[in-house]
Amino acid sequence: MPSTKQEPAPLQRIPHPLRNPTQVYEYKLGNRSALEWVIDQYQVSTDKRSGIVNNPNRTDGENADPEYIVRLVGQVITVSLETVRLVTELSTLPIQPAAQLK
C-alpha cells in the first residue's frame, strides 16, 4: 500500500531531484555542509540583552517574501549538488605534467 504521508507544503515546491539528497552534505563550508550552515543561520533568535528579535524569514514589512527561505534552501541544494558533481568530474580528468604544457 502506497504511503499517504504528505510532505510539508514548502518541500512540495522544491523540485523532486533537489529534495535533500545525501550528496548535498558533501559540499562543505568549513566543517559543515552549506545546507547545515543555512539552516543554522536562518533561525529566529532573540538577543538576551536587548530583547531584539532577529527573524530572517522576511514575513512582514514592505520587503515581505514568505517564500525566501524555501528558495534559498533550493538554491543552496542546487549549488551544493552541482559543485560535488563538478569536483567529481574534475577528478576523472587526466592531468598533464607542467613540462608537457609548454
C-alpha positions as a Markdown table, in Angstrom:
| # | Residue | x | y | z |
|---|---|---|---|---|
| 1 | Met | 0.0 | 0.0 | 0.0 |
| 2 | Pro | 1.5 | 3.4 | -1.0 |
| 3 | Ser | 2.3 | 5.9 | 1.7 |
| 4 | Thr | -0.3 | 8.7 | 2.1 |
| 5 | Lys | 2.0 | 10.8 | 4.2 |
| 6 | Gln | 2.2 | 14.4 | 2.8 |
| 7 | Glu | 5.4 | 16.4 | 2.8 |
| 8 | Pro | 5.2 | 19.9 | 4.3 |
| 9 | Ala | 4.0 | 22.5 | 1.8 |
| 10 | Pro | 7.4 | 24.2 | 1.4 |
| 11 | Leu | 9.0 | 20.9 | 0.5 |
| 12 | Gln | 6.4 | 20.3 | -2.2 |
| 13 | Arg | 7.6 | 23.4 | -4.1 |
| 14 | Ile | 11.2 | 22.1 | -4.3 |
| 15 | Pro | 11.7 | 20.0 | -7.5 |
| 16 | His | 11.9 | 16.3 | -6.6 |
| 17 | Pro | 15.6 | 15.7 | -7.5 |
| 18 | Leu | 16.6 | 18.6 | -5.2 |
| 19 | Arg | 14.8 | 17.2 | -2.1 |
| 20 | Asn | 17.7 | 16.8 | 0.3 |
| 21 | Pro | 19.8 | 14.0 | -1.4 |
| 22 | Thr | 22.8 | 12.8 | 0.6 |
| 23 | Gln | 25.3 | 14.4 | -1.8 |
| 24 | Val | 24.2 | 17.8 | -0.6 |
| 25 | Tyr | 26.1 | 17.2 | 2.6 |
| 26 | Glu | 29.4 | 16.5 | 0.8 |
| 27 | Tyr | 29.8 | 20.2 | -0.2 |
| 28 | Lys | 31.3 | 21.8 | 3.0 |
| 29 | Leu | 31.8 | 25.3 | 4.2 |
| 30 | Gly | 34.4 | 24.8 | 6.8 |
| 31 | Asn | 33.3 | 21.8 | 8.9 |
| 32 | Arg | 29.6 | 21.9 | 8.0 |
| 33 | Ser | 27.7 | 21.4 | 4.8 |
| 34 | Ala | 26.3 | 24.6 | 3.1 |
| 35 | Leu | 22.8 | 23.4 | 3.9 |
| 36 | Glu | 23.6 | 22.9 | 7.6 |
| 37 | Trp | 25.1 | 26.3 | 7.7 |
| 38 | Val | 22.0 | 28.0 | 6.2 |
| 39 | Ile | 19.7 | 26.1 | 8.5 |
| 40 | Asp | 21.8 | 27.1 | 11.5 |
| 41 | Gln | 22.0 | 30.8 | 10.5 |
| 42 | Tyr | 18.4 | 31.3 | 9.3 |
| 43 | Gln | 16.6 | 30.7 | 12.6 |
| 44 | Val | 14.5 | 33.2 | 14.6 |
| 45 | Ser | 16.5 | 34.4 | 17.6 |
| 46 | Thr | 16.2 | 36.9 | 20.4 |
| 47 | Asp | 19.1 | 38.9 | 21.8 |
| 48 | Lys | 19.1 | 38.3 | 25.6 |
| 49 | Arg | 20.3 | 41.8 | 26.5 |
| 50 | Ser | 18.2 | 43.9 | 24.2 |
| 51 | Gly | 15.2 | 41.6 | 23.5 |
| 52 | Ile | 15.5 | 42.4 | 19.8 |
| 53 | Val | 14.1 | 39.6 | 17.7 |
| 54 | Asn | 16.1 | 38.6 | 14.6 |
| 55 | Asn | 13.7 | 37.0 | 12.1 |
| 56 | Pro | 15.3 | 36.2 | 8.8 |
| 57 | Asn | 12.1 | 34.8 | 7.3 |
| 58 | Arg | 11.0 | 38.1 | 5.8 |
| 59 | Thr | 7.4 | 37.6 | 6.6 |
| 60 | Asp | 6.3 | 41.1 | 7.3 |
| 61 | Gly | 7.0 | 44.7 | 6.2 |
| 62 | Glu | 7.3 | 46.2 | 2.7 |
| 63 | Asn | 10.0 | 43.6 | 1.7 |
| 64 | Ala | 7.9 | 40.6 | 2.8 |
| 65 | Asp | 8.8 | 37.5 | 0.9 |
| 66 | Pro | 7.4 | 34.5 | 2.8 |
| 67 | Glu | 9.0 | 32.0 | 0.3 |
| 68 | Tyr | 12.5 | 33.4 | 0.6 |
| 69 | Ile | 13.8 | 30.6 | 2.8 |
| 70 | Val | 12.3 | 27.9 | 0.6 |
| 71 | Arg | 14.0 | 29.4 | -2.5 |
| 72 | Leu | 17.3 | 29.9 | -0.6 |
| 73 | Val | 17.3 | 26.3 | 0.5 |
| 74 | Gly | 16.6 | 25.1 | -3.0 |
| 75 | Gln | 19.4 | 27.3 | -4.4 |
| 76 | Val | 21.9 | 26.0 | -1.7 |
| 77 | Ile | 21.0 | 22.4 | -2.6 |
| 78 | Thr | 21.4 | 23.1 | -6.3 |
| 79 | Val | 24.8 | 24.8 | -5.8 |
| 80 | Ser | 26.0 | 22.0 | -3.5 |
| 81 | Leu | 25.0 | 19.2 | -5.9 |
| 82 | Glu | 26.5 | 20.9 | -8.9 |
| 83 | Thr | 29.7 | 21.6 | -7.0 |
| 84 | Val | 30.0 | 18.0 | -5.9 |
| 85 | Arg | 29.3 | 16.8 | -9.5 |
| 86 | Leu | 31.9 | 19.2 | -11.0 |
| 87 | Val | 34.6 | 18.2 | -8.5 |
| 88 | Thr | 33.8 | 14.5 | -9.1 |
| 89 | Glu | 34.2 | 15.1 | -12.9 |
| 90 | Leu | 37.4 | 17.1 | -12.5 |
| 91 | Ser | 38.9 | 14.2 | -10.5 |
| 92 | Thr | 38.5 | 11.9 | -13.6 |
| 93 | Leu | 40.3 | 14.3 | -16.0 |
| 94 | Pro | 43.9 | 13.3 | -16.9 |
| 95 | Ile | 46.5 | 15.8 | -15.6 |
| 96 | Gln | 49.4 | 16.6 | -17.8 |
| 97 | Pro | 52.8 | 17.4 | -16.2 |
| 98 | Ala | 53.7 | 21.1 | -16.5 |
| 99 | Ala | 56.6 | 20.3 | -18.8 |
| 100 | Gln | 54.2 | 19.0 | -21.4 |
| 101 | Leu | 52.1 | 22.2 | -21.4 |
| 102 | Lys | 54.8 | 24.4 | -22.8 |
